[in-house]
């Protein structure tokens, strides 16, 4: 499944509230169709795809105004993508990033400064950053 599959779902499910794109080669085209056809989308997970990077997060941040929870796992994003989510997604309350090695502690701290109400949980591979209620902890994974 790719852009065509996402198009098919988005055009038939206008009241869609949650989507999990696992292993789907999602692109800006996929997200454009979802944003246009599913305005009530509140929860999104993007996992295990090389096609969802910073440019897709920039698009998501700008277009998904109802998005409350965003999970990104094992995708080629960086601090740029995290920053764009912090500047966009006005309804966002939770951001979870796992195994995205381009994300650093600096962008996580900046996100928390920008949006103190957003709970951010970042696992950048070997380090875990968990920001909640103005505190963060660092744990080494073994």
Secondary structure as the mmCIF struct_conf table of DSSP 4:
data_model
#
loop_
_struct_conf.conf_type_id
_struct_conf.id
_struct_conf.beg_label_comp_id
_struct_conf.beg_label_asym_id
_struct_conf.beg_label_seq_id
_struct_conf.end_label_comp_id
_struct_conf.end_label_asym_id
_struct_conf.end_label_seq_id
HELX_RH_AL_P HELX_RH_AL_P1 UNK A 3 UNK A 12
TURN_TY1_P TURN_TY1_P1 UNK A 14 UNK A 15
STRN STRN1 UNK A 18 UNK A 22
BEND BEND1 UNK A 23 UNK A 23
HELX_RH_AL_P HELX_RH_AL_P2 UNK A 28 UNK A 37
TURN_TY1_P TURN_TY1_P2 UNK A 39 UNK A 40
STRN STRN2 UNK A 43 UNK A 49
BEND BEND2 UNK A 50 UNK A 51
HELX_RH_AL_P HELX_RH_AL_P3 UNK A 54 UNK A 63
TURN_TY1_P TURN_TY1_P3 UNK A 65 UNK A 66
STRN STRN3 UNK A 69 UNK A 75
STRN STRN4 UNK A 78 UNK A 78
HELX_RH_AL_P HELX_RH_AL_P4 UNK A 79 UNK A 87
BEND BEND3 UNK A 88 UNK A 88
TURN_TY1_P TURN_TY1_P4 UNK A 90 UNK A 91
STRN STRN5 UNK A 94 UNK A 98
BEND BEND4 UNK A 99 UNK A 99
TURN_TY1_P TURN_TY1_P5 UNK A 101 UNK A 101
STRN STRN6 UNK A 102 UNK A 102
HELX_RH_AL_P HELX_RH_AL_P5 UNK A 105 UNK A 114
TURN_TY1_P TURN_TY1_P6 UNK A 116 UNK A 117
BEND BEND5 UNK A 118 UNK A 118
STRN STRN7 UNK A 119 UNK A 123
BEND BEND6 UNK A 125 UNK A 126
STRN STRN8 UNK A 127 UNK A 132
TURN_TY1_P TURN_TY1_P7 UNK A 133 UNK A 134
STRN STRN9 UNK A 135 UNK A 140
#
